[in-house]
């Protein structure tokens, strides 16, 4: 088994288990990818990075007000059709 080089960011599950402290330490500065069967499975990131990724960026109202469709004069009238019969 080859040792993980200092700048490597990819770990097999076995290497990550054996060197979990190192994976965590490196994740403080750079996301670390753990592969399973040769395919990326998970990414370990610092708690600080995770908070940046999941932080809410404004309110729903702000999002809707910033929509490119705002003021597009869309026809949003409801149809006057009768409701569907859902009885079986």
C-alpha positions in Angstrom: 0.0 0.0 0.0 1.3 3.4 -1.0 1.4 6.2 1.7 -0.9 9.1 1.0 1.1 12.1 -0.3 0.9 15.3 1.6 -1.2 17.0 -1.2 -3.5 14.0 -1.9 -7.2 14.6 -1.3 -8.5 11.1 -2.1 -8.7 8.3 0.3 -9.9 4.7 0.1 -12.2 3.6 2.9 -9.4 1.5 4.4 -6.9 4.3 4.3 -9.4 6.7 5.8 -10.2 4.3 8.6 -6.6 3.8 9.4 -5.7 7.5 9.3 -9.0 9.2 10.4 -7.2 11.8 12.4 -5.1 12.8 9.4 -8.2 12.9 7.2 -9.9 15.2 9.7 -6.8 17.4 10.0 -6.5 17.8 6.3 -10.3 18.5 5.9 -9.8 21.6 8.0 -8.2 23.3 5.0 -9.2 21.2 1.9 -12.2 18.8 1.4 -11.1 15.2 1.5 -12.8 12.6 -0.8 -13.3 9.0 0.4 -13.8 6.5 -2.3 -15.5 3.1 -2.2 -14.8 0.6 -5.0 -12.9 3.2 -6.8 -15.7 5.7 -7.0 -16.1 8.9 -4.9 -18.5 8.1 -2.0 -18.3 10.9 0.5 -16.5 14.2 1.1 -15.2 15.2 4.5 -15.1 19.0 5.0 -14.5 21.2 8.1 -17.5 22.2 10.2 -16.8 25.8 9.1 -17.0 24.9 5.4 -20.2 22.9 6.0 -21.8 25.9 7.7 -20.9 28.1 4.7 -22.4 25.6 2.3 -25.7 25.2 4.2 -26.2 28.8 5.4 -29.4 30.4 4.3 -28.8 33.1 1.7 -31.8 35.4 2.2 -35.5 34.8 2.6 -38.0 33.3 0.2 -39.5 36.7 -0.3 -36.1 38.1 -1.3 -35.6 35.2 -3.7 -39.0 35.7 -5.3 -38.5 39.5 -5.6 -35.1 38.9 -7.4 -36.7 36.5 -9.9 -36.1 37.3 -13.6 -39.8 36.5 -14.1 -40.9 39.4 -11.9 -42.9 41.9 -13.9 -43.1 39.4 -16.9 -46.9 39.9 -17.1 -47.6 36.2 -16.8 -51.3 35.1 -17.1 -51.9 33.4 -13.8 -55.7 33.4 -13.9 -57.2 30.1 -12.6 -59.2 28.0 -14.9 -63.0 27.8 -14.3 -63.1 24.0 -14.9 -65.0 21.8 -12.5 -62.9 19.7 -10.1 -62.1 16.1 -11.2 -64.2 13.3 -9.7 -61.8 11.3 -7.5 -64.2 8.7 -6.4 -63.5 5.1 -7.4 
